[in-house]
Amino acid sequence: MNISICFPQKSILLFPLHVKKQFFINIINKPMRAPVRGCSALVAALTVVAWPMVCPLSVNGQITLSAPDFFNKPGQYYEAYADKDANVSGILGIPSVTAQAWDFTSGPTNVVYRYDYLDIKDAAEAAAFPDAGFAERLTDQSSGTVKWLYLKQVKSQGRITYGFRDPEFSASKPVAVFAPAILDFPETIGFGDTWKSATEFMTEIGFGIPEDGEDDGGASNIQARITYTASSKVDAFGLINQPKIGFGECLRVNELVQYDIAVDFGLGDGFMSVSTQFIRNYYWLRRSHGIVVQVTSRQLDTPPPDDFSVAAAVTRMYATNHEEGAVQVPTISGLKLTLGKEGGLLQWAKAAGITKYRVEYLTGDSVTWQALVESTSSNFVLDAAANKPAASARFYRVVGLN
């Protein structure tokens, strides 16, 4: 008996199951899609000599992505080169607190995926997703295959996914509704951020019973329940180079996906768990581009290692009409220094998007910044050593840590 499951929008993978007889489930994980939040290090400096003087500075750090950086408006599109069973040894990078560089300019260009974003009223099977606001239509321009994903951008939450339509996944029941809907990407994404998603959906699996190694032509459908669990972390940042688009700052998301598969053979026993499988996805995200590269591991019955060498699927964006938006960098403002007998009171206005600050100082005879406060969520700090007869001139700066 053969059971075939193809998860939409990712890689095609095959694994054996041993339930009563030997079954084979062919799983295609969800295809290369675009989702994360980057953080920017910000600095405002205050120079203190005989009087306070404020001068803002900036320091480059990890980027921060927000909702406008992703694809969530009708009329937007992007195109990407797609490849399968690709050698990715040595190019994935590592989790790191220092910047890295990734070059994805080389690779096959004969298979192209086009992703179009449409108003939900213009999408196939829209009635099955009444809460969705727009849809992603994936077209394999080589084969003509079309798949749909149903989404909504929700303020203060992020991009929500309600389900998909994929006739390759299930010919008899191509529409799958997630219960509940899941968080695709948070509203803002920065280095070190983590998030999780979990849902279930029902589908039908077509299968036949082979005799003497040959399919006798008989076919039937069985009910299947798929439980999806994903955990994601932004574990690296740096620069990425893309075909035709060029290079830019990016964040890397490391996502581990678990699929628990249960089927109902119609024997009165209800759903029977038949397999648990794992896939690891890497997403590289850029401002105004969303996901620009996705690399998906082969499917395993244990979590794939971080440094897998062969990818089941790779997609590389090379064209888009997403407008380059102005970089929204939070700023630290309202710097104020008050000198008194207790020292120097440094105050500033809290900035949107920044939750923690580090305060540093530099004396007139030093070339190295020193920490006055390593981390604080407040918008003030007292320097008890300032404004004393023996104190030398001091220079201050406030750094947004996010």
N, C-alpha and C positions, 0 to 999 in steps of 0.2 A: 504494500500500500504506500503510495506517495502522497505526502502532504506538502503543499507549497505555500509559503508565506513570503510576501515581498513588502517590507516596510518602505513607505514612500520616502523619497528624497535623500537617500544615502546609498550605501554600497550593497552590492549583491553578495551574499555569503551563504555557504552551505554547511550544515552540520548534521551528524547522525543522532537519532534518538532511539532508545530501546524501550518501547512501551508495547507489551503483549507481543507484537511483531516488531520488526525494525521499520521505523518511520524516518523519513528525511524531510526536514523543513528547510526551505530555502528562504532566508530572510534578507530583505533589502531594507537597510536602515533609512531613516528619513533623509532626502537628498540635500545636497550642499545648499544651505540657506544662510541668509544673512541674519545681532546681537549681539556691547558691554560698556562699562564705564571706566574712563581713565581719570587719573587725578593729576593736577598740575601743582607744582611747587611754586609758591608765590612769596615774594619778599618785599617788604616795605622797610625803608631804613630811616632812622632818626639819628642825626648827628648832634651831639651835645658838646658845646665848648663852654663859653661864658653865657650863651643863650641857646635856647632850643631852635633847631632848624630842621624841617622835615624834607626828606628827598626820597621818593619811591624808587626802588630798583626792581629788576625782575631776574629770576633765575629759572632756567629751563629745567623741566622735570617730566614726569609721565603725563601724558595727555588725559583728558577727561572727555568721555563721549556722553551725549544726551539724546533725547528723542529725535530732534531734527537731523541728527547724523545718520539715521537709519532710513529704510524704505518703508514709508507708511502713508503715502499720498497717492491717489489715483493719477496716472499719467507717468509716474516714474518707472524706470526700467534699468536693467543692467544685463550685460552679456559676459559669459565666462567660458573659458576653455575647460573641458572635462577630460579626465583620464582615469583609467582603472589599473590596478595592480602595478602601481608606480613605486620605484625605488626612492625612498625618502631618507635613506641612511645619512646621518650627519647634517641634515638641513633643518630639523625641527627645532633646534635650540634646547635650552634647559630652563627650568625655573630659576629666576635670578632677580636680585635687587639692583643689578647694573644693566645698562642698555645693551641690546644685541642688534644684529643686522641679519635680515633674511632676504635672499634673492630668489624670486619665483618667476623670473623673466623667461626662463627656458622650459620647454616641454612641448608635447604634442598640441597641435592646433586644429586637427581635423574634426573634432567633435565639439559643438558649441551648444551651450544651454542659454536660453533667453528667459529672463524673469521680468514679467510685466505686472504692474500693480493697478488693480481696477476697483472702482466703487463696487460695493457688495451687490448692488442691484444688477450689475452687468456680469456677475459671475455665475457659472453653472452650479446648480444645486444650492443656490443661496437660501432657499426656504428652510433647509436643514440646519442653518446657522443663523438664527434670528438676532443674536447678540453681536455678530461680527460687523465690523465697519468697512473692511476692504478685504480684497483677496489677492493672493500671489498666484500667478499662472506661470508655471514652468513649462517651456516648450523645448524639447530636444530637437534642434533644427536638422539633425542628421536623420532621425527616424520619424519625426512628426509626432511623437508621443507627447501628450499634454497631461499635466497633473496640477492640482489646485491645493492651496493652503488658505485657511480662513482665519483672519486676524482682526485685532482692534488695538489702537493705541490708547491706553487708559492713563489719564493724568495721575501722577504720584505712584503709579504702579509700574508701567512699562508696556511692552508689546505682548499682547495676550493671544494665544493660539487656541482655536476652538475645534479644529479637526482638519480633515483633508478629504480629497477625492482622487482616487488613483485606480483606474481599471486594471492596471498591471498588478496591483496589490491583490485585488479581488474582483474577478469578472462579474460574479453574481451579486456582490455588495461592495461597490467601489467607494461608497461614502462611509467615512468613519467619524463619529462624533465623540470628542473627548469628554469624559465625565470624571472630574471637573475639567474646565478649561485650564491651561497651564501658562506659566510665565515663560515667554520665549526669551526676552531680554529685559532687564530692569530699565527704568526710565533714565538713570544715569549709571555709568560704569567707569570704574577706575582701578588702578593697579591694587591688587590685594583683595578686591571684592569677591564675594562668594554668593551663590544662590542655588536653590534646589527646585525641582519640578517633579510632580508625580501625577499620573492619571491612569485611567483604564478606558479601553474602547472595545467594542464588539465587532467581529467581522465573520466572514464565511470563507472556508478553505475548500477548494476543489481538490478531489483526489480520485485516484483509480487503484485497482488491485492488480498488480502485475502477476502473470502466470508464466512460469518458465522464462523469466527475464523479459517477457513482452507484455505490454499493456493490452488487456483484452478489449479495450475500447469503452469499458464501463466507467462511468464517472458519477460522482455524487458531491454534495456539499455538506460540510460539518461546521458547527458553530465553534468559534474560537474567541477566547477572552485574552487580550494582551494587556499586561500591566507594565507601564513605562515609568522608570525612575531615572532622573538625571541629576548629577551634582556638577557644578561649574565653578571654576576659580580663575581669576585673572592672575596668572603666575609669571608673566614676563612682559617686557615692553622694549621699544627701540624703533628701528627703521625697517620698512619693508619695501622691496622693489617689485613692481608689477609689470607685466607685458603691456606696452603702449601707453599706460597711464603714468609710469614713473614711480619715484619713491616718495615716501612720506612717513610721518610718525604713526606708530601703531601700538596696540595692545594685543597680547595673545591670551585666548581663553582655552583652558584645558577642561574638557567635559567628558565625564565618564557616564555612559548610558547602560542601564540594565533592563533587559526584557524578560519578563516572566510570562510564559506561554502556557495556557490551559485550554483543552479542547473537550467538547462534549460529543462522544461517539454515538449518542442516541440510544444507549443501552440501558437507560434508567439510572445510571450512576452519577449523573450530573457532570460538572467540569472536572477534568483530571489534569493535574500539572504534568507537563511533558518535558519542559526544558527551561533553563535560565541561561541567557547569553549576554555577553558584554561587548561593547564597542567603545573606543575612545576617539573623540573628535577634537581637533585643534581648529580654532577660528582666529584669524588675524583681522582686527578691526581698525578702520581709519575714520577720521572725521569726514563727514559728508559722503562716505562711501559704505558705511556699515561693514558687513563681512566682505573682505576682498579676497581672501584665500581660505579654503577649508580642506583639511586633510583628515580622512577617516581610516581608522585601523581596520584590519581584518577582524571578523567576529570570532570570539573565543568563549570557552565555557568558564574562564577565569578572567579577571580584569586585565586587559592588555597593558604591557609596560609603557611607561612614559616615552621611552626611546625606541619604539618599534621601527623596523627598517623597511617594511613594505606596506604601502597604503592600499586599501581596497579601492579608494576613490580619492581624487584630488580635483578641486575646481579653482580656477584662477581668473578673477575679474579682469577684463581688458577694456571695457567700454561701459559708460553710463551717462545718463542725462541728469543725474542728481547734482543740483547746484552746489557750488562751493560756498558754504556759508561762512560768515565772519566768525572767527574763533572767539568763543565766549569764555574769556578768562576772568575768574573772580579776582577782585582787587581788594587790597587792604588799604583803607583810607581813614581819615580822621585822626591821624597820629597826633598825640599831644603829650608834652612832657611838663610836669609840675615839680619844681624843686622846693624842698623844704628841709627842716632840720633832721627829719627822719630819712632823708635820701632823695631819690628821684622816682616819681610815680609816672610810669609810662602807660598811656591808654590809647586805644584804637577802636574803630567801629568794627563790629563783627561782620564778616563777609559771607554772603550766600554761597553755599557749596564748600565752605571750609569749617571743619568742626574742631580742629586742634591747631595750636600755634607753638612755635619754638622761638624764644627770645634770645638773641645773641648780642655780644658787645665786643668792641675792639678798642683798646687803649691807644693813646697817641704814639706810644713807642713800641707797638706790637704790629705784627703782620698776620696774625692768626686770630680768626673769630673764635670766641669762647662762649659756651652756653651759659646764660644766666638762668634760664628755665628750659629744661629739655622738652617738656610738653605740658600745655595747659589748654583747657577749654574756655577759660576766662578771657576777657579782653583788656586785662590790665596786669601789671606786675610792678613790684616795688624793688628798686635797687638800693639797698641800704648803704652801699659803698659810695654812691654818687653824692656830689655836692659837699664833700668833706674837704677840709683845708689841705690835706696831703694827697687828695685824689687828683689823678691826671685827667686830661680831657678824654671823654668816652664817646664812642660812636655805637649806636644801637641799630639793630635790624630785627624785624618781626617776619617770620617765615610761616606761611600757611602749609600745614602738613597734610591735611585732608586724609 
